[in-house]
Amino acid sequence: MGFFDMFKKKSEPAAPAGPLVVAADARGTVVRMEDIPDEVFAQGILGPCCGIDPEVGEVFAPLDGEITQAPDTLHALGILGDNGVEVLIHVGVDTVEMKGEGFASSVKLGDKVRKGQKLLTMDLEKIKAAGHPAVVITVITNGDDFASTELAASGTVEPGADLFRISKN
């Protein structure tokens, strides 16, 4: 590096060339959108989504971003990804009726999160005892802002594995 090189303006890093990735947020079996046991999600009304039938009662951040929704019922979280992807994580079907019972959050509104960071825990037995499916639903709520959203996983997944690949317009 020459003496005058230190005065040159540093260039911004290039945007990723490939698709954006949203990772699995739980350990378990992938549930395709149309098989989610809730019509709002199964029909994609809130956006492209899928579920994970959890083996363990832990939910992790599927991407780097900021918590934008954190209801008192602790059954759902919204994240605005640093990459512009908006994600809603909804734990279980009709679990809002549990009013937070069986859930514990590790984050609050406005927190910055990193992919793989634990967001919340849930008591799978309490959810089952309350008569609710425990499926962890991951929704891309701004899917219309992108050219395509493709489910990239099937079968059993671990947190951090590619779940969705999203192509920019």
Secondary structure, 3 states (H helix, E strand, C coil): CCHHHHHCCCCCCCCCCCCEEEECCCCEEEECHHHCCCHHHHCCCCCCEEEEEECCCEEECCCCEEEEECCCCCCEEEEEECCCCEEEEEECCCHHHHCCCCEEECCCCCCEECCCCEEEEECHHHHHHCCCCCCEEEEECCHHHCCEEEECCCCEECCCCEEEEEECC
